[in-house]
Amino acid sequence: MSKQVTLENLLPGGFGLPTGQVIPGRGSIVVEPEIWEASKDHPVVAAQVKAGAIIVDGKGRKQPEASDVRDENGDTPEMAEMRKRFDASFAALTTELQAEKSKVGDLEARLAVGQSEQDGPKAPANQAGCGYAIAERGPGWFSITFDGKEVTKGLRKDAVERFEKLSDADKKAFVQANKAEA
């Protein structure tokens, strides 16, 4: 009794031998030596063996081509290089984004205290021409000004007499509640 021959098909689809046997796609079969002898010289079978698509008894396996070599991420060398470039540009953009977010945070903080980007820090309230101040509009009538501009409607003395003792947040709330009519 002679040794059987193992045929392995590396192609995705089945491969039929001229003798009727089919090697399943990416699979293998074991055939008698006579069947292999009758099939091996067929031009299509010989071409597939030569191309490395059909492996006979484990002989003739092709070494993986450079394009088939993959790293731990499953990337080809070209893809790995692209990944490195992407990671570098992503890191740079992330850094830039963080810087911009910081600027936004600073601007939001300034807006919360009523400053614009060009204003810079405000002088303490109640200094001449800076911050909130109480202005007399006429006998018994007062208003609150901010940097010299009237920001509230006319108020009686009892409504404004404790204004200067309020916190900045309370002053803003008071002004909002008593806005000047446009």
CYANA upper distance limits for C-alpha pairs under 8 A (distance plus 0.5 A):
  2 SER  CA     32 GLU  CA      8.49
  2 SER  CA     33 PRO  CA      7.63
  3 LYS  CA     32 GLU  CA      8.00
  3 LYS  CA     33 PRO  CA      7.45
  4 GLN  CA     30 VAL  CA      6.89
  4 GLN  CA     31 VAL  CA      6.23
  4 GLN  CA     32 GLU  CA      5.39
  4 GLN  CA     33 PRO  CA      6.14
  5 VAL  CA     30 VAL  CA      6.03
  5 VAL  CA     31 VAL  CA      5.80
  5 VAL  CA     32 GLU  CA      6.63
  5 VAL  CA     33 PRO  CA      6.42
  5 VAL  CA     36 TRP  CA      7.65
  5 VAL  CA     56 VAL  CA      7.51
  5 VAL  CA     57 ASP  CA      6.50
  6 THR  CA     28 SER  CA      7.38
  6 THR  CA     29 ILE  CA      6.30
  6 THR  CA     30 VAL  CA      4.89
  6 THR  CA     31 VAL  CA      6.91
  6 THR  CA     56 VAL  CA      6.41
  6 THR  CA     57 ASP  CA      5.33
  6 THR  CA     58 GLY  CA      8.08
  7 LEU  CA     23 ILE  CA      7.69
  7 LEU  CA     28 SER  CA      5.91
  7 LEU  CA     29 ILE  CA      5.96
  7 LEU  CA     30 VAL  CA      6.72
  7 LEU  CA     31 VAL  CA      8.10
  7 LEU  CA     54 ILE  CA      7.16
  7 LEU  CA     55 ILE  CA      6.19
  7 LEU  CA     56 VAL  CA      5.36
  7 LEU  CA     57 ASP  CA      6.73
  7 LEU  CA     58 GLY  CA      8.46
  8 GLU  CA     23 ILE  CA      7.48
  8 GLU  CA     26 ARG  CA      7.78
  8 GLU  CA     27 GLY  CA      6.30
  8 GLU  CA     28 SER  CA      4.59
  8 GLU  CA     29 ILE  CA      7.14
  8 GLU  CA     54 ILE  CA      6.05
  8 GLU  CA     55 ILE  CA      5.44
  8 GLU  CA     56 VAL  CA      7.06
  8 GLU  CA     57 ASP  CA      8.35
  8 GLU  CA     58 GLY  CA      8.22
  9 ASN  CA     14 GLY  CA      8.02
  9 ASN  CA     15 PHE  CA      7.61
  9 ASN  CA     23 ILE  CA      6.58
  9 ASN  CA     24 PRO  CA      7.20
  9 ASN  CA     25 GLY  CA      6.39
  9 ASN  CA     26 ARG  CA      5.66
  9 ASN  CA     27 GLY  CA      5.97
  9 ASN  CA     28 SER  CA      6.40
  9 ASN  CA     53 ALA  CA      6.51
  9 ASN  CA     54 ILE  CA      5.29
  9 ASN  CA     55 ILE  CA      7.06
 10 LEU  CA     25 GLY  CA      7.22
 10 LEU  CA     26 ARG  CA      5.18
 10 LEU  CA     27 GLY  CA      7.58
 10 LEU  CA     52 GLY  CA      8.42
 10 LEU  CA     53 ALA  CA      5.56
 10 LEU  CA     54 ILE  CA      6.73
 10 LEU  CA     55 ILE  CA      8.23
 11 LEU  CA     15 PHE  CA      8.44
 11 LEU  CA     25 GLY  CA      6.01
 11 LEU  CA     26 ARG  CA      6.07
 11 LEU  CA     53 ALA  CA      6.54
 11 LEU  CA     54 ILE  CA      8.43
 12 PRO  CA     25 GLY  CA      5.02
 12 PRO  CA     26 ARG  CA      5.95
 13 GLY  CA     24 PRO  CA      7.18
 13 GLY  CA     25 GLY  CA      4.57
 13 GLY  CA     26 ARG  CA      7.71
 14 GLY  CA     22 VAL  CA      6.82
 14 GLY  CA     23 ILE  CA      6.02
 14 GLY  CA     24 PRO  CA      4.72
 14 GLY  CA     25 GLY  CA      4.68
 14 GLY  CA     26 ARG  CA      8.29
 15 PHE  CA     22 VAL  CA      5.95
 15 PHE  CA     23 ILE  CA      5.60
 15 PHE  CA     24 PRO  CA      6.92
 15 PHE  CA     25 GLY  CA      7.42
 16 GLY  CA     20 GLY  CA      6.88
 16 GLY  CA     21 GLN  CA      6.36
 16 GLY  CA     22 VAL  CA      4.72
 16 GLY  CA     23 ILE  CA      6.76
 17 LEU  CA     21 GLN  CA      5.87
 17 LEU  CA     22 VAL  CA      6.49
 17 LEU  CA     23 ILE  CA      8.19
 17 LEU  CA     39 SER  CA      6.82
 17 LEU  CA     45 VAL  CA      7.72
 18 PRO  CA     39 SER  CA      6.43
 18 PRO  CA     42 HIS  CA      8.04
 19 THR  CA     35 ILE  CA      7.26
 19 THR  CA     38 ALA  CA      7.80
 19 THR  CA     39 SER  CA      7.11
 23 ILE  CA     27 GLY  CA      7.02
 23 ILE  CA     28 SER  CA      6.15
 23 ILE  CA     29 ILE  CA      6.34
 24 PRO  CA     28 SER  CA      6.79
 24 PRO  CA     29 ILE  CA      8.24
 31 VAL  CA     35 ILE  CA      6.91
 31 VAL  CA     36 TRP  CA      7.33
 32 GLU  CA     36 TRP  CA      7.16
 33 PRO  CA     37 GLU  CA      6.56
 34 GLU  CA     38 ALA  CA      6.70
 35 ILE  CA     39 SER  CA      6.74
 36 TRP  CA     40 LYS  CA      6.20
 37 GLU  CA     41 ASP  CA      7.99
 38 ALA  CA     42 HIS  CA      8.49
 39 SER  CA     45 VAL  CA      7.41
 40 LYS  CA     45 VAL  CA      6.45
 40 LYS  CA     46 ALA  CA      6.38
 41 ASP  CA     45 VAL  CA      7.45
 41 ASP  CA     46 ALA  CA      6.35
 42 HIS  CA     46 ALA  CA      6.44
 43 PRO  CA     47 ALA  CA      6.52
 44 VAL  CA     48 GLN  CA      6.74
 45 VAL  CA     49 VAL  CA      6.70
 45 VAL  CA     54 ILE  CA      8.41
 46 ALA  CA     50 LYS  CA      6.56
 47 ALA  CA     51 ALA  CA      6.52
 48 GLN  CA     52 GLY  CA      6.65
 48 GLN  CA     53 ALA  CA      5.70
 48 GLN  CA     54 ILE  CA      6.07
 49 VAL  CA     53 ALA  CA      6.42
 49 VAL  CA     54 ILE  CA      5.20
 49 VAL  CA     55 ILE  CA      6.75
 49 VAL  CA     56 VAL  CA      8.13
 49 VAL  CA     60 GLY  CA      8.32
 50 LYS  CA     54 ILE  CA      8.50
 52 GLY  CA     60 GLY  CA      6.88
 52 GLY  CA     61 ARG  CA      6.71
 52 GLY  CA     62 LYS  CA      6.50
 55 ILE  CA     59 LYS  CA      6.55
 55 ILE  CA     60 GLY  CA      6.46
 55 ILE  CA     61 ARG  CA      6.84
 56 VAL  CA     60 GLY  CA      7.65
 64 PRO  CA     68 ASP  CA      6.17
 64 PRO  CA     69 VAL  CA      7.12
 65 GLU  CA     69 VAL  CA      7.21
 67 SER  CA     76 THR  CA      6.72
 67 SER  CA     77 PRO  CA      8.09
 68 ASP  CA     76 THR  CA      7.36
 69 VAL  CA     76 THR  CA      6.48
 69 VAL  CA     77 PRO  CA      8.05
 70 ARG  CA     74 GLY  CA      5.52
 70 ARG  CA     75 ASP  CA      5.48
 70 ARG  CA     76 THR  CA      5.19
 70 ARG  CA     77 PRO  CA      7.47
 71 ASP  CA     75 ASP  CA      5.86
 71 ASP  CA     76 THR  CA      7.07
 71 ASP  CA     77 PRO  CA      8.03
 71 ASP  CA     80 ALA  CA      8.23
 75 ASP  CA     79 MET  CA      5.80
 75 ASP  CA     80 ALA  CA      6.01
 76 THR  CA     80 ALA  CA      6.56
 77 PRO  CA     81 GLU  CA      6.76
 78 GLU  CA     82 MET  CA      6.85
 79 MET  CA     83 ARG  CA      6.58
 80 ALA  CA     84 LYS  CA      6.78
 81 GLU  CA     85 ARG  CA      6.87
 82 MET  CA     86 PHE  CA      6.59
 83 ARG  CA     87 ASP  CA      6.50
 84 LYS  CA     88 ALA  CA      6.67
 85 ARG  CA     89 SER  CA      6.72
 86 PHE  CA     90 PHE  CA      6.41
 87 ASP  CA     91 ALA  CA      6.56
 88 ALA  CA     92 ALA  CA      6.82
 89 SER  CA     93 LEU  CA      6.66
 90 PHE  CA     94 THR  CA      6.51
 91 ALA  CA     95 THR  CA      6.72
 92 ALA  CA     96 GLU  CA      6.75
 93 LEU  CA     97 LEU  CA      6.44
 94 THR  CA     98 GLN  CA      6.67
 95 THR  CA     99 ALA  CA      6.89
 96 GLU  CA    100 GLU  CA      6.80
 97 LEU  CA    101 LYS  CA      6.58
 98 GLN  CA    102 SER  CA      6.68
 99 ALA  CA    103 LYS  CA      6.93
100 GLU  CA    104 VAL  CA      6.74
101 LYS  CA    105 GLY  CA      6.65
102 SER  CA    106 ASP  CA      6.78
103 LYS  CA    107 LEU  CA      6.70
104 VAL  CA    108 GLU  CA      6.55
105 GLY  CA    109 ALA  CA      6.69
106 ASP  CA    110 ARG  CA      6.79
107 LEU  CA    111 LEU  CA      6.63
107 LEU  CA    116 SER  CA      8.27
107 LEU  CA    117 GLU  CA      7.39
108 GLU  CA    112 ALA  CA      6.66
109 ALA  CA    113 VAL  CA      7.20
110 ARG  CA    114 GLY  CA      6.63
110 ARG  CA    115 GLN  CA      5.45
110 ARG  CA    116 SER  CA      7.00
110 ARG  CA    117 GLU  CA      7.95
111 LEU  CA    115 GLN  CA      5.91
111 LEU  CA    116 SER  CA      7.01
115 GLN  CA    119 ASP  CA      6.36
115 GLN  CA    120 GLY  CA      7.45
115 GLN  CA    121 PRO  CA      7.77
115 GLN  CA    122 LYS  CA      7.80
116 SER  CA    120 GLY  CA      7.66
122 LYS  CA    130 CYS  CA      8.05
122 LYS  CA    131 GLY  CA      7.97
123 ALA  CA    127 GLN  CA      7.88
123 ALA  CA    130 CYS  CA      6.61
123 ALA  CA    131 GLY  CA      7.44
124 PRO  CA    130 CYS  CA      7.58
124 PRO  CA    131 GLY  CA      7.04
125 ALA  CA    130 CYS  CA      6.48
125 ALA  CA    131 GLY  CA      4.62
125 ALA  CA    132 TYR  CA      5.98
125 ALA  CA    133 ALA  CA      7.87
126 ASN  CA    130 CYS  CA      6.75
126 ASN  CA    131 GLY  CA      6.18
126 ASN  CA    132 TYR  CA      6.15
126 ASN  CA    133 ALA  CA      5.79
127 GLN  CA    131 GLY  CA      7.41
129 GLY  CA    146 PHE  CA      8.33
129 GLY  CA    147 ASP  CA      5.33
129 GLY  CA    148 GLY  CA      5.89
130 CYS  CA    146 PHE  CA      7.31
130 CYS  CA    147 ASP  CA      4.98
130 CYS  CA    148 GLY  CA      7.71
131 GLY  CA    145 THR  CA      8.32
131 GLY  CA    146 PHE  CA      5.56
131 GLY  CA    147 ASP  CA      5.65
132 TYR  CA    144 ILE  CA      7.07
132 TYR  CA    145 THR  CA      5.99
132 TYR  CA    146 PHE  CA      4.93
132 TYR  CA    147 ASP  CA      7.12
133 ALA  CA    144 ILE  CA      6.16
133 ALA  CA    145 THR  CA      5.74
133 ALA  CA    146 PHE  CA      6.89
133 ALA  CA    147 ASP  CA      8.47
133 ALA  CA    148 GLY  CA      8.43
133 ALA  CA    164 GLU  CA      8.27
134 ILE  CA    142 PHE  CA      7.27
134 ILE  CA    143 SER  CA      6.37
134 ILE  CA    144 ILE  CA      5.18
134 ILE  CA    145 THR  CA      6.70
134 ILE  CA    160 VAL  CA      7.95
135 ALA  CA    142 PHE  CA      6.09
135 ALA  CA    143 SER  CA      5.87
135 ALA  CA    144 ILE  CA      6.52
135 ALA  CA    145 THR  CA      7.13
136 GLU  CA    140 GLY  CA      8.34
136 GLU  CA    141 TRP  CA      6.58
136 GLU  CA    142 PHE  CA      4.86
136 GLU  CA    143 SER  CA      6.94
137 ARG  CA    141 TRP  CA      5.88
137 ARG  CA    142 PHE  CA      5.60
137 ARG  CA    143 SER  CA      7.21
137 ARG  CA    154 GLY  CA      7.91
138 GLY  CA    142 PHE  CA      7.57
140 GLY  CA    156 ARG  CA      6.49
140 GLY  CA    157 LYS  CA      6.71
141 TRP  CA    154 GLY  CA      6.46
141 TRP  CA    155 LEU  CA      6.02
141 TRP  CA    156 ARG  CA      5.50
141 TRP  CA    157 LYS  CA      6.96
142 PHE  CA    154 GLY  CA      6.05
142 PHE  CA    155 LEU  CA      5.52
142 PHE  CA    156 ARG  CA      6.47
142 PHE  CA    157 LYS  CA      6.92
142 PHE  CA    160 VAL  CA      7.90
143 SER  CA    150 GLU  CA      7.25
143 SER  CA    151 VAL  CA      7.97
143 SER  CA    152 THR  CA      6.11
143 SER  CA    153 LYS  CA      6.62
143 SER  CA    154 GLY  CA      5.63
143 SER  CA    155 LEU  CA      6.20
143 SER  CA    160 VAL  CA      8.32
144 ILE  CA    150 GLU  CA      6.47
144 ILE  CA    151 VAL  CA      6.37
144 ILE  CA    152 THR  CA      5.96
144 ILE  CA    153 LYS  CA      8.46
144 ILE  CA    175 VAL  CA      7.91
145 THR  CA    149 LYS  CA      5.50
145 THR  CA    150 GLU  CA      4.64
145 THR  CA    151 VAL  CA      5.79
145 THR  CA    152 THR  CA      7.66
146 PHE  CA    150 GLU  CA      6.89
146 PHE  CA    151 VAL  CA      6.93
150 GLU  CA    180 ALA  CA      7.91
151 VAL  CA    175 VAL  CA      7.35
151 VAL  CA    179 LYS  CA      6.45
151 VAL  CA    180 ALA  CA      5.95
152 THR  CA    175 VAL  CA      6.50
152 THR  CA    178 ASN  CA      5.75
152 THR  CA    179 LYS  CA      4.80
152 THR  CA    180 ALA  CA      4.59
152 THR  CA    181 GLU  CA      8.29
153 LYS  CA    178 ASN  CA      6.52
153 LYS  CA    179 LYS  CA      6.29
153 LYS  CA    180 ALA  CA      4.61
153 LYS  CA    181 GLU  CA      7.01
154 GLY  CA    180 ALA  CA      8.29
155 LEU  CA    159 ALA  CA      6.71
155 LEU  CA    160 VAL  CA      7.50
156 ARG  CA    160 VAL  CA      7.39
157 LYS  CA    161 GLU  CA      6.37
158 ASP  CA    162 ARG  CA      8.43
159 ALA  CA    163 PHE  CA      8.39
162 ARG  CA    166 LEU  CA      7.39
163 PHE  CA    171 LYS  CA      7.32
166 LEU  CA    170 ASP  CA      6.21
166 LEU  CA    171 LYS  CA      6.36
167 SER  CA    171 LYS  CA      6.58
168 ASP  CA    172 LYS  CA      6.78
169 ALA  CA    173 ALA  CA      6.80
170 ASP  CA    174 PHE  CA      6.54
171 LYS  CA    175 VAL  CA      6.66
172 LYS  CA    176 GLN  CA      6.61
173 ALA  CA    177 ALA  CA      6.64
174 PHE  CA    178 ASN  CA      6.75
175 VAL  CA    179 LYS  CA      6.21
